[in-house]
Amino acid sequence: MCADIDYEAQSTYVRRLHHLFGNGGMHHLDLACGTGPHIRHLIDNGYQSLGLDLNQPMLDQAKIRCPEASFIQQDMTRFAVESQVDLITCFLYSIHYSGDIEKLKACIASAHAALRDGGMFCFNVVEKDMIDNSSFVSHRAEHNSDSFTFASGWHYPGSGEQQKLKLSIEKQSNGEILKWKDEHPMVAVSFEQMRHLLEPFFEVYMFEHDYEKIVPLKSTSGNAFFACIKREISVANGQELAA
C-alpha cells in the first residue's frame, strides 16, 4: 500500500529542517513509526532513533529493519520516554490518528515533555476546510505476481472535529478480483486551529507540503508541514503559559 512513498525524500526533508531550526542534537523519536522506514534513513544519517507505535506486530517488523533502534508500544496521545530527545517526527499525516481535539492536545503536550530544550516536533497536516470529498489518490503495485490497486481520500462532513480517511484495495490474482473498503476516523483541524493548539508549547513554522524544497505555506494550500520548536513553559495562577 505504501509502494509509492519516497521515505528517503521525506526523511531528508526533515533532516534539513532540523539542521535549520533544531538544537543540533541527534536523538530522535518517531511517533506512529509503523515498520520503521523513516527510522532506517535517519539512523543511516547519524541519528539515534526510538520508534513508538500502538501496533506490536508493526514494531516487530521495525526491529528487524532497524536493529540499532529501540522501540516502545505506546499510544502517541499519552506517551512518555525515559530520556528526552532532540527531534520528534510524525509522518504520513499520522497526527490525525489522535482522533479528537482533546487527544490531539494530549499528544502535543506529550511531545513537548519528551523534547530537550530547543528540540523540534514536526508532522504533516491536511486543512479540514479545503478537503475535496470527491478527490481520491490511487496507485498500482505488483507483489508476488499479484496486482494491487490502492486508493485513498479524505472526507470531512463540513462541521465537527472528526473526518475520515477512506481507503480501498483491489487485488487481482490468477483472474480473480478481490476488493476491500475501509474508513479510518481522524481528527479534523484547520491550520489556524492547529497553530493555536501548538503555540503555548512551541514556536511554530508552517511550510508547503513539498519535500523537494523548504518554502512558506501559501494561503491556497490544503496540505502543510509543521516544524515546531520547543518553548519553555512556566506555571502561573494554575495555568500553563508560554515563557
C-alpha positions in Angstrom: 0.0 0.0 0.0 3.0 2.3 0.6 4.9 1.4 -2.5 4.8 4.9 -4.0 6.0 6.7 -0.8 9.5 8.2 -1.0 10.6 7.6 2.6 14.2 8.8 1.8 13.0 12.2 0.5 10.7 12.7 3.5 13.5 11.8 5.9 16.0 14.1 4.1 13.5 17.0 4.2 13.1 16.6 8.0 16.9 16.4 8.4 17.2 19.7 6.5 14.5 21.4 8.7 16.2 20.0 11.9 19.6 21.4 10.7 18.0 24.9 10.2 15.7 25.1 13.2 16.8 22.4 15.7 19.1 22.3 18.7 21.9 20.3 17.0 21.2 17.1 18.9 20.8 13.7 17.2 18.4 11.8 19.4 15.2 11.1 17.5 11.7 9.7 18.3 9.3 8.7 15.5 5.6 8.6 16.5 3.4 6.1 14.7 6.6 4.6 13.3 5.0 1.6 11.7 7.6 -0.8 10.3 10.3 1.9 10.6 11.2 3.0 7.1 11.8 6.6 8.1 13.8 5.5 11.1 16.0 3.5 8.8 17.0 6.6 6.8 17.6 8.7 9.9 19.8 6.1 11.5 21.8 5.9 8.3 22.4 9.6 8.6 23.7 9.5 12.2 20.6 9.7 14.4 19.9 7.6 17.4 16.3 6.6 17.0 13.4 5.4 19.1 10.2 4.3 17.5 6.7 4.4 19.0 3.6 2.7 17.7 0.4 1.2 19.1 0.7 -1.9 17.0 3.2 -4.5 18.3 3.4 -6.6 15.0 4.5 -3.4 13.3 7.1 -2.8 15.9 8.4 -6.4 15.5 8.9 -5.7 11.8 10.6 -2.3 12.5 13.1 -4.1 14.8 14.1 -6.4 12.0 14.5 -3.4 9.7 16.3 -1.3 12.3 18.1 -3.5 14.8 20.1 -0.5 16.1 16.9 1.4 17.2 14.8 1.0 20.3 11.0 0.6 20.1 8.2 1.1 22.6 4.5 0.2 22.3 2.5 3.2 23.5 -0.4 5.4 22.5 1.0 8.6 20.9 -1.7 10.7 22.5 -0.3 10.0 26.0 3.2 8.8 25.7 6.4 9.2 27.8 10.0 8.5 27.2 12.8 7.7 29.7 15.2 10.3 28.2 14.3 13.4 26.3 15.1 13.6 22.6 16.1 16.4 20.1 13.7 15.6 17.2 10.2 14.1 17.2 8.6 13.2 13.8 5.1 12.0 12.9 5.0 11.2 9.2 2.2 10.4 6.7 -0.5 12.6 8.4 -0.5 10.2 11.3 -1.0 13.1 13.7 -4.7 12.9 12.6 -4.9 9.5 14.3 -5.1 11.3 17.6 -8.9 11.0 16.9 -10.3 14.1 18.6 -9.1 17.5 19.8 -8.6 16.6 23.4 -6.4 13.6 22.5 -4.5 15.9 20.0 -3.9 18.3 22.8 -2.5 15.5 24.9 -0.2 14.4 22.0 1.2 17.9 21.7 1.8 18.1 25.5 3.5 14.7 25.5 5.7 15.8 22.6 6.7 19.0 24.4 7.6 17.0 27.6 9.7 14.5 25.6 11.9 17.1 23.9 15.1 18.7 25.1 15.4 22.5 25.1 15.2 23.8 21.5 14.0 20.4 20.2 11.8 20.1 17.2 8.4 18.4 16.7 7.4 18.0 13.0 4.5 16.5 11.2 2.2 17.0 8.2 -1.5 18.1 8.4 -4.4 18.4 6.0 -6.6 21.5 6.3 -10.2 20.3 7.0 -11.9 23.2 5.2 -10.0 22.5 2.0 -10.8 18.8 1.7 -12.4 17.8 -1.6 -14.6 14.8 -0.6 -14.7 13.6 -4.2 -10.9 13.5 -4.6 -9.0 10.2 -4.4 -5.4 9.4 -5.0 -4.6 5.9 -6.4 -1.6 3.8 -7.5 -0.8 0.3 -8.6 1.8 -2.1 -7.2 2.9 -5.7 -8.0 3.7 -8.2 -5.3 4.3 -11.9 -5.6 2.8 -12.0 -9.1 -0.4 -10.3 -7.8 -1.6 -6.9 -8.9 -2.9 -4.4 -6.3 -4.7 -1.0 -6.8 -4.9 1.3 -3.8 -7.0 4.4 -3.5 -7.4 6.9 -0.6 -9.2 10.1 0.0 -10.1 12.5 2.9 -13.8 13.1 3.7 -14.9 16.0 6.0 -18.7 16.4 6.6 -18.3 20.2 6.9 -18.5 20.6 10.7 -17.2 19.0 13.9 -13.8 17.7 14.9 -13.7 14.4 13.0 -13.0 13.5 9.4 -12.4 10.1 7.7 -9.6 8.7 5.7 -11.4 6.4 3.1 -9.4 3.5 1.7 -10.0 0.9 -1.0 -7.8 -2.0 -2.1 -8.3 -4.2 -5.2 -6.3 -7.4 -5.7 -6.1 -9.2 -9.0 -4.7 -12.8 -8.7 -5.0 -15.6 -11.3 -8.0 -14.0 -12.9 -9.8 -13.4 -9.5 -10.6 -9.9 -8.2 -11.0 -9.2 -4.5 -12.0 -5.8 -3.2 -11.8 -4.2 0.3 -13.0 -0.9 1.7 -12.2 0.8 5.0 -12.6 4.1 6.8 -10.3 5.5 9.5 -11.7 8.0 12.0 -9.3 11.0 12.2 -9.2 14.3 14.0 -10.2 17.3 11.8 -8.4 20.6 12.3 -7.7 23.8 10.3 -4.2 25.1 10.1 -5.0 28.1 12.3 -6.6 25.8 14.8 -3.5 23.6 14.8 -1.3 26.7 15.3 -3.4 27.8 18.2 -3.1 24.4 19.9 0.7 24.4 19.4 1.7 28.0 20.2 1.6 27.7 24.1 4.2 24.9 23.7 6.1 25.7 20.5 7.4 28.3 18.2 5.5 27.3 15.0 6.6 27.3 11.4 4.3 26.2 8.5 5.7 25.1 5.2 4.4 23.9 1.8 4.0 20.1 1.6 6.9 19.8 -0.8 9.7 17.5 0.1 12.0 19.0 -2.6 12.2 22.5 -1.2 11.5 24.4 2.0 9.1 27.3 1.3 6.5 29.0 3.5 2.9 27.8 3.3 0.7 29.5 0.8 -2.9 30.6 1.7 -4.3 28.4 -1.1 -2.6 25.1 0.1 -4.6 22.3 1.7 -1.6 20.4 3.0 1.1 21.7 5.2 4.3 20.6 7.0 4.6 21.9 10.6 8.0 22.5 12.3 7.6 23.3 15.9 10.5 24.4 18.2 10.0 23.8 22.0 9.2 26.7 24.2 9.8 26.7 27.9 6.6 26.5 29.9 6.0 28.4 33.2 3.1 27.9 35.6 1.2 30.9 36.7 -2.1 31.0 38.7 -2.6 27.3 38.0 -2.3 27.8 34.2 0.5 26.9 31.8 1.7 29.9 29.9 4.5 30.2 27.3 7.6 31.7 28.9 
